[in-house]
């Protein structure tokens, strides 16, 4: 048996260690992403993602660029020889197909994250080839004097090409420079060769446009970096949340299993705990009552009385724990039958009468007349009422007041309300006293010893009856507790006037 337990503990330790390692790894990832977001763009380390974005942009323009080249060639035939334009277009389309094929090959390499520096160099050279394609187009018309209208067309074409390259190559700034700088330089040389002031101005505008698109490219590049960093942090946060959720579910499952095992253990220990305790109670009662003869030593007699009182307290505690455990384990079965609620409460009051008189308490009662029968477990109802009455007697000071009310609710159900003018419970301690073994710090300072299970049992039994339990208390003003049973548990008699909400006890109080 010990070997099996040791093996189980080792397996549990391994699982817990693995979970702790995963939590540390996720925390480290989050700190890393936070640092990357606060660092400079060059330090972000998203190069594979940026290169992949560049490749995707290039492949998306696989058909748009040949179409644009064809349009430019067709318009240029108005000024340049058709043979020259045809040759340029054929060479441009051939190079474009070659570059597109190589780009698709590079995309496959990127998926395997291999040779990133070599891939960036190849992509930069490919964009440089595009720059040479458009540079050769400008050189076709290099003459001492400009052809009418061709220079304006060349200027517009260059601006469009640079704008397209900026949008497609912003993820890789070096490729953008390789694609656009040769074109702008060639255009400036051509316009300077013409020698007129208008061409000087157009050359200056081309240089300015080049600078503007470079700045725009840097802004687009920074935006891409921020987007990738935010996406990475979001993915890590989602992964962390999933991990935390999985750990929480696992912890909840373990807690539920442990709680169920505890409840089952306590629910099956009734005989084993009560058998020796009953013997202790019986023998101590024989000794304290001196059934077998006078006890000569008074100290021994006092000890026997203390043993009997302690045994009774322990038996009450065991009974309450077992009752609560049976409810939690789902082994508490209700033996439901029609019963008069007011008579059950009256009987419980009689059982507490000696304790009420011992503290000289004033007890006020109010029972609604002609209450219909209530379908409930009489033992459970007695236990709930006795627990609440015991608390009221326990926490009410000597010569205090207790109020008991039994009646119908506005919805046609029935309720039991018990109020006292004791010290009350602080508002922040009400959730505590409603928990198992929960006891308020101020209200029990001068009270009798208790277990803190009474209210928990009342709540559980009320819920088993589809009812509700409410507690309202204020410091220095007392406490009001109320058990409410639903209308479905009231035995309806068509001839009874109390089947109508307006004739209920609460309704008569409001009317009267």
ZAGUNU-233255 format. One record per residue (C-alpha): x, y, z; residue in three letters. Coordinates in steps of 0.25 Angstrom, whole numbers, padded with zeros to 4 digits, always signed. Example, Ala and Ser with C-alpha at 12.3 -4.5 7.8 and 13.67 -1.06 7.14 Angstrom:
<pts>
+0049-0018+0031ALA
+0055-0004+0029SER
</pts>
This chain:
<pts>
+0000+0000+0000UNK
+0011+0010+0003UNK
+0018+0007-0010UNK
+0005+0010-0017UNK
+0003+0023-0009UNK
+0018+0027-0012UNK
+0016+0025-0027UNK
+0003+0033-0027UNK
+0010+0045-0019UNK
+0022+0044-0029UNK
+0013+0045-0041UNK
+0005+0057-0035UNK
+0018+0064-0032UNK
+0022+0062-0047UNK
+0009+0068-0052UNK
+0010+0080-0042UNK
+0024+0082-0046UNK
+0021+0082-0061UNK
+0009+0092-0058UNK
+0018+0101-0050UNK
+0028+0101-0062UNK
+0018+0105-0072UNK
+0013+0116-0063UNK
+0027+0121-0062UNK
+0029+0120-0077UNK
+0016+0128-0080UNK
+0020+0139-0070UNK
+0034+0140-0077UNK
+0027+0141-0090UNK
+0018+0152-0085UNK
+0030+0160-0079UNK
+0037+0158-0092UNK
+0026+0163-0101UNK
+0023+0175-0091UNK
+0038+0179-0093UNK
+0037+0178-0108UNK
+0026+0187-0108UNK
+0033+0197-0100UNK
+0046+0196-0108UNK
+0051+0202-0121UNK
+0046+0196-0135UNK
+0060+0191-0138UNK
+0060+0183-0125UNK
+0046+0176-0128UNK
+0051+0164-0135UNK
+0039+0162-0144UNK
+0048+0160-0156UNK
+0042+0147-0161UNK
+0028+0152-0160UNK
+0032+0165-0168UNK
+0039+0157-0179UNK
+0027+0148-0180UNK
+0018+0161-0181UNK
+0026+0166-0192UNK
+0026+0153-0200UNK
+0011+0153-0198UNK
+0009+0167-0203UNK
+0018+0164-0215UNK
+0010+0152-0219UNK
-0003+0159-0218UNK
+0002+0169-0229UNK
+0006+0157-0238UNK
-0005+0161-0248UNK
-0006+0176-0246UNK
+0009+0179-0249UNK
+0008+0172-0263UNK
-0005+0180-0266UNK
+0001+0193-0262UNK
+0014+0190-0271UNK
+0005+0187-0283UNK
-0003+0200-0281UNK
+0010+0208-0280UNK
+0016+0202-0292UNK
+0003+0204-0300UNK
+0002+0219-0297UNK
+0017+0220-0299UNK
+0016+0215-0313UNK
+0010+0229-0316UNK
+0024+0235-0315UNK
+0034+0224-0316UNK
+0037+0213-0327UNK
+0028+0201-0326UNK
+0040+0192-0327UNK
+0047+0198-0315UNK
+0034+0198-0306UNK
+0031+0183-0310UNK
+0045+0179-0307UNK
+0044+0186-0293UNK
+0031+0180-0290UNK
+0035+0166-0294UNK
+0048+0167-0285UNK
+0040+0173-0273UNK
+0029+0163-0274UNK
+0040+0152-0274UNK
+0047+0157-0262UNK
+0034+0159-0255UNK
+0030+0144-0257UNK
+0044+0140-0253UNK
+0044+0149-0240UNK
+0029+0144-0237UNK
+0034+0129-0238UNK
+0046+0132-0229UNK
+0037+0139-0219UNK
+0028+0127-0218UNK
+0040+0118-0216UNK
+0044+0128-0205UNK
+0030+0127-0198UNK
+0032+0112-0196UNK
+0046+0114-0190UNK
+0040+0125-0181UNK
+0030+0114-0175UNK
+0042+0106-0171UNK
+0049+0119-0165UNK
+0062+0116-0172UNK
+0073+0125-0177UNK
+0066+0138-0174UNK
+0078+0147-0177UNK
+0079+0141-0191UNK
+0064+0142-0193UNK
+0065+0157-0190UNK
+0076+0159-0200UNK
+0069+0152-0211UNK
+0056+0160-0209UNK
+0065+0173-0209UNK
+0071+0169-0222UNK
+0058+0165-0228UNK
+0053+0179-0225UNK
+0066+0185-0230UNK
+0062+0178-0243UNK
+0049+0184-0244UNK
+0056+0198-0242UNK
+0065+0194-0254UNK
+0053+0191-0262UNK
+0047+0205-0260UNK
+0060+0211-0262UNK
+0062+0205-0275UNK
+0048+0210-0279UNK
+0053+0224-0276UNK
+0066+0223-0284UNK
+0058+0219-0296UNK
+0054+0234-0298UNK
+0067+0240-0294UNK
+0069+0251-0304UNK
+0075+0265-0304UNK
+0061+0271-0306UNK
+0048+0266-0299UNK
+0037+0260-0308UNK
+0025+0268-0306UNK
+0016+0261-0295UNK
+0026+0250-0292UNK
+0033+0256-0281UNK
+0020+0259-0273UNK
+0016+0244-0276UNK
+0029+0239-0271UNK
+0028+0248-0258UNK
+0014+0243-0255UNK
+0018+0228-0258UNK
+0030+0230-0248UNK
+0021+0235-0237UNK
+0011+0224-0239UNK
+0023+0213-0239UNK
+0029+0219-0226UNK
+0015+0220-0219UNK
+0012+0205-0223UNK
+0026+0201-0218UNK
+0024+0208-0205UNK
+0011+0201-0202UNK
+0017+0187-0206UNK
+0031+0188-0200UNK
+0028+0196-0187UNK
+0031+0183-0179UNK
+0045+0183-0185UNK
+0051+0197-0185UNK
+0064+0193-0192UNK
+0056+0186-0204UNK
+0048+0199-0205UNK
+0061+0207-0207UNK
+0066+0197-0217UNK
+0053+0198-0225UNK
+0051+0214-0225UNK
+0065+0221-0224UNK
+0070+0216-0238UNK
+0057+0221-0244UNK
+0057+0235-0237UNK
+0072+0237-0241UNK
+0070+0233-0255UNK
+0058+0243-0256UNK
+0066+0254-0250UNK
+0077+0251-0260UNK
+0067+0251-0272UNK
+0061+0264-0267UNK
+0074+0271-0264UNK
+0079+0267-0278UNK
+0067+0275-0284UNK
+0073+0288-0278UNK
+0060+0296-0277UNK
+0055+0302-0264UNK
+0042+0294-0264UNK
+0049+0281-0265UNK
+0059+0286-0253UNK
+0046+0288-0245UNK
+0040+0275-0249UNK
+0054+0268-0245UNK
+0053+0275-0231UNK
+0039+0270-0229UNK
+0043+0256-0233UNK
+0054+0257-0222UNK
+0044+0263-0212UNK
+0034+0252-0215UNK
+0045+0241-0213UNK
+0047+0247-0199UNK
+0033+0247-0196UNK
+0030+0233-0200UNK
+0042+0228-0192UNK
+0037+0235-0180UNK
+0023+0229-0182UNK
+0030+0216-0184UNK
+0036+0217-0170UNK
+0023+0220-0164UNK
+0016+0208-0171UNK
+0028+0200-0166UNK
+0026+0205-0151UNK
+0011+0202-0152UNK
+0014+0188-0157UNK
+0023+0186-0145UNK
+0013+0191-0135UNK
+0002+0182-0141UNK
+0011+0170-0141UNK
+0015+0173-0126UNK
+0001+0175-0122UNK
-0003+0162-0129UNK
+0008+0154-0122UNK
+0004+0160-0108UNK
-0011+0156-0111UNK
-0007+0142-0115UNK
+0002+0140-0102UNK
-0009+0146-0094UNK
-0020+0137-0100UNK
-0010+0125-0098UNK
-0008+0130-0083UNK
-0023+0131-0081UNK
-0025+0117-0087UNK
-0015+0112-0078UNK
-0020+0119-0065UNK
-0034+0114-0069UNK
-0029+0100-0070UNK
-0022+0100-0057UNK
-0034+0107-0051UNK
-0043+0096-0056UNK
-0033+0085-0051UNK
-0033+0091-0038UNK
-0048+0092-0037UNK
-0049+0078-0041UNK
-0039+0074-0030UNK
-0046+0082-0020UNK
-0060+0076-0023UNK
-0054+0062-0023UNK
-0047+0065-0009UNK
-0060+0071-0004UNK
-0068+0059-0009UNK
-0059+0050-0003UNK
-0060+0057+0010UNK
-0075+0057+0010UNK
-0075+0042+0007UNK
-0065+0039+0018UNK
-0073+0047+0028UNK
-0086+0042+0024UNK
-0082+0027+0025UNK
-0075+0030+0039UNK
-0088+0031+0047UNK
-0088+0017+0053UNK
-0072+0017+0056UNK
-0073+0031+0063UNK
-0086+0029+0070UNK
-0084+0015+0076UNK
-0072+0019+0085UNK
-0078+0033+0088UNK
-0091+0026+0093UNK
-0083+0018+0102UNK
-0076+0030+0108UNK
-0089+0037+0110UNK
-0096+0025+0116UNK
-0084+0022+0126UNK
-0082+0036+0130UNK
-0097+0038+0132UNK
-0097+0026+0141UNK
-0085+0031+0149UNK
-0091+0046+0150UNK
-0104+0041+0155UNK
-0098+0031+0164UNK
-0107+0020+0159UNK
-0098+0009+0165UNK
-0095+0016+0178UNK
-0090+0028+0184UNK
-0077+0034+0179UNK
-0068+0038+0191UNK
-0059+0047+0183UNK
-0066+0060+0179UNK
-0055+0063+0169UNK
-0058+0050+0162UNK
-0073+0053+0162UNK
-0070+0067+0155UNK
-0061+0060+0145UNK
-0072+0051+0141UNK
-0082+0062+0140UNK
-0072+0070+0131UNK
-0069+0057+0123UNK
-0084+0055+0120UNK
-0086+0070+0116UNK
-0074+0069+0107UNK
-0079+0057+0101UNK
-0093+0063+0098UNK
-0086+0075+0092UNK
-0077+0066+0083UNK
-0090+0057+0079UNK
-0097+0070+0075UNK
-0085+0074+0067UNK
-0084+0061+0060UNK
-0099+0061+0057UNK
-0098+0074+0051UNK
-0086+0071+0042UNK
-0092+0058+0038UNK
-0105+0065+0034UNK
-0098+0075+0026UNK
-0089+0065+0019UNK
-0101+0056+0015UNK
-0107+0069+0009UNK
-0094+0072+0001UNK
-0092+0058-0003UNK
-0107+0057-0008UNK
-0110+0046+0002UNK
-0120+0054+0010UNK
-0134+0049+0006UNK
-0146+0057+0009UNK
-0158+0049+0015UNK
-0169+0059+0010UNK
-0183+0059+0015UNK
-0194+0069+0018UNK
-0192+0076+0031UNK
-0197+0088+0039UNK
-0185+0098+0039UNK
-0191+0106+0051UNK
-0192+0094+0059UNK
-0178+0089+0056UNK
-0172+0103+0060UNK
-0181+0103+0073UNK
-0175+0089+0076UNK
-0161+0094+0074UNK
-0164+0106+0083UNK
-0168+0096+0094UNK
-0155+0089+0093UNK
-0147+0102+0095UNK
-0156+0107+0106UNK
-0146+0103+0118UNK
-0135+0111+0111UNK
-0144+0123+0109UNK
-0148+0123+0123UNK
-0134+0121+0128UNK
-0130+0135+0122UNK
-0144+0141+0125UNK
-0147+0144+0111UNK
-0160+0150+0106UNK
-0165+0142+0094UNK
-0176+0148+0085UNK
-0183+0139+0075UNK
-0192+0142+0063UNK
-0198+0131+0055UNK
-0207+0133+0043UNK
-0221+0126+0045UNK
-0225+0114+0036UNK
-0212+0112+0029UNK
-0212+0101+0018UNK
-0204+0089+0020UNK
-0189+0090+0015UNK
-0183+0078+0008UNK
-0169+0076+0014UNK
-0160+0067+0022UNK
-0165+0069+0037UNK
-0151+0065+0043UNK
-0144+0075+0034UNK
-0154+0087+0037UNK
-0152+0084+0052UNK
-0137+0084+0050UNK
-0137+0097+0043UNK
-0147+0104+0053UNK
-0139+0099+0065UNK
-0126+0103+0059UNK
-0131+0117+0057UNK
-0138+0118+0071UNK
-0126+0113+0078UNK
-0117+0124+0071UNK
-0128+0134+0075UNK
-0128+0129+0090UNK
-0112+0128+0090UNK
-0110+0142+0085UNK
-0121+0150+0092UNK
-0117+0156+0105UNK
-0124+0153+0118UNK
-0138+0159+0118UNK
-0138+0161+0103UNK
-0149+0159+0093UNK
-0151+0148+0082UNK
-0162+0149+0072UNK
-0168+0137+0064UNK
-0177+0139+0052UNK
-0183+0129+0043UNK
-0191+0132+0031UNK
-0194+0132+0016UNK
-0185+0140+0006UNK
-0191+0149-0005UNK
-0188+0139-0015UNK
-0196+0128-0008UNK
-0185+0121-0001UNK
-0182+0120+0014UNK
-0171+0126+0023UNK
-0165+0125+0037UNK
-0159+0138+0043UNK
-0151+0139+0056UNK
-0146+0152+0061UNK
-0138+0156+0073UNK
-0133+0169+0079UNK
-0119+0163+0081UNK
-0105+0170+0078UNK
-0107+0168+0063UNK
-0096+0164+0053UNK
-0087+0173+0045UNK
-0091+0175+0031UNK
-0077+0170+0026UNK
-0078+0157+0035UNK
-0092+0152+0029UNK
-0086+0144+0018UNK
-0076+0138+0028UNK
-0087+0133+0038UNK
-0094+0127+0026UNK
-0082+0118+0023UNK
-0080+0105+0030UNK
-0072+0107+0043UNK
-0074+0122+0041UNK
-0076+0130+0054UNK
-0077+0146+0055UNK
-0066+0152+0064UNK
-0074+0162+0072UNK
-0088+0154+0073UNK
-0082+0142+0080UNK
-0073+0149+0090UNK
-0082+0146+0101UNK
-0090+0135+0095UNK
-0090+0120+0098UNK
-0081+0111+0091UNK
-0085+0107+0077UNK
-0081+0100+0064UNK
-0084+0110+0054UNK
-0092+0100+0045UNK
-0106+0103+0049UNK
-0109+0114+0038UNK
-0101+0105+0028UNK
-0111+0094+0031UNK
-0123+0103+0030UNK
-0119+0108+0017UNK
-0116+0095+0011UNK
-0129+0089+0016UNK
-0137+0101+0011UNK
-0131+0100-0003UNK
-0135+0085-0003UNK
-0149+0089-0001UNK
-0148+0099-0013UNK
-0149+0110-0003UNK
-0140+0121+0002UNK
-0133+0126+0014UNK
-0131+0141+0017UNK
-0123+0148+0028UNK
-0124+0162+0032UNK
-0116+0168+0043UNK
-0111+0182+0048UNK
-0102+0184+0060UNK
-0109+0188+0072UNK
-0123+0186+0066UNK
-0124+0170+0066UNK
-0125+0160+0055UNK
-0137+0155+0046UNK
-0136+0141+0040UNK
-0147+0136+0030UNK
-0150+0122+0024UNK
-0159+0123+0012UNK
-0165+0111+0005UNK
-0170+0112-0010UNK
-0185+0112-0013UNK
-0184+0099-0020UNK
-0182+0092-0006UNK
-0195+0098-0001UNK
-0207+0088-0001UNK
-0218+0096-0008UNK
-0232+0095-0004UNK
-0242+0102-0014UNK
-0251+0105-0003UNK
-0241+0112+0006UNK
-0240+0127+0005UNK
-0225+0126+0007UNK
-0222+0121-0007UNK
-0223+0136-0011UNK
-0211+0145-0009UNK
-0219+0157-0005UNK
-0225+0148+0007UNK
-0211+0144+0012UNK
-0205+0148+0025UNK
-0196+0159+0019UNK
-0208+0164+0011UNK
-0216+0165+0023UNK
-0205+0172+0031UNK
-0204+0182+0019UNK
-0219+0184+0019UNK
-0221+0185+0034UNK
</pts>
